[in-house]
Amino acid sequence: MTPGLGSYLIVSGLLFAIGLAGVLLRRSPLVVLLSLEVMLNSVNLSLVGFGRYNGSRDGQVFALVVMGVAAAEVVVGLGLIVAMERRKMALDTDELVELSG
Amino acid sequence: MATVVWFVASAAAIACAFAVILQRNPFISAIALLGNLASLATLFILLQSDFVAAAQIIVYAGAVMVMFLFVIAYIGPRGELPTTHRRTWQIVVASVAAGAILVELALVIGRSGLDSAAAVEDDFGSPQTVGQLFLTTYVGAFEMVSLLLLVAAIAAVVLGAGPRPMRVDLDERQRRVQEARELAASRSAE
């Protein structure tokens, strides 16, 4: 017996919730980015799973595009962290409140 | 057999995800994310999406994680402030939000009843067929992603360059222009 689509979707949902908790709870921007990766990957899992269970390759194409977007996001995010570090700013999302109205 | 592999890979993925968000040391978080990505690649292989699994290992575990580790090494092992600084309402709101998402997803998945897999050919996840889709039906998305990556690379260079070291003050510049004009005027008068 092979695991059905529901079992993959449950793993995906659990990973998404864990990643969301990490994004909301952690204050180091680095760990926030890492948690964001967990969320993006959980969505990739459901995309590939749906594609497999519909017999369509579109899910795989979508998952690869998500990977490309995630790579771009990581590049910009890490660039921001390095720029913050060079300006001797605190690496703490609770301290970075200059843009809050 | 597939059920056993699914169970082990899923348990590893979830355990690694917990390690990512709970570890104090960002270096260990990054290594845990590596485990999470590898477990997900196993699940992709179970779903017969071989090319996505390979790309996951090469692009994510290879390139993206190395970049993460470089930045963590650059910043140094700097932990977060002690938890006494933390506001409790943040923890409550974050847990409620994550729990709500989880309950919502569980309800929807429980009712979906999508459990019969379609029959697929052997080359369902082969690089050839997926690549063909990228260069025919989804060529627009493919080009947009390459453009996005180019923009992101330029953004990283701009962000990494930092403040410009050789910036001439505007007043200083105007003063110099004025001096040069006066010099030219005195020479033409002679």
Interface residues (C-beta under 8 A of the other chain):
Chain A: M1 T2 P3 G4 L5 G6 S7 Y8 L9 I10 V11 G13 L14 L15 F16 A17 I18 G19 L20 A21 G22 L24 L25 R26 R27 S28 L30 V31 L33 L34 S35 E37 V38 N41 N44 L45 V48 G49 F50 G51 R52 Y53 N54 G55 R57 D58 G59 Q60 V61 A63 L64 V65 M67 G68 V69 A70 A71 A72 E73 V74 V75 V76 L78 G79 L80 I81 V82 A83 E85 R86 R87 L91 D92 D94
Chain B: A2 T3 W6 S10 A13 I14 A17 F18 V20 I21 P26 S29 A30 L33 N36 L37 L40 L43 F44 L46 L47 Q48 S49 F51 V52 A55 Q56 V59 Y60 A63 V64 M67 F68 V71 I72 Y74 I75 R78 E80 L81 H85 R86 Q90 I91 V93 A94 S95 A97 A98 G99 I101 L102 L105 A106 I109 G110 S112 L114 D115 S116 A117 A118 A119 V120 F124 G125 T129 V130 L133 F134 T137 Y138 A141 F142 V145 L148 L149 V151 A152 A153 A155 A156 V158 L159 G160 G162 P163
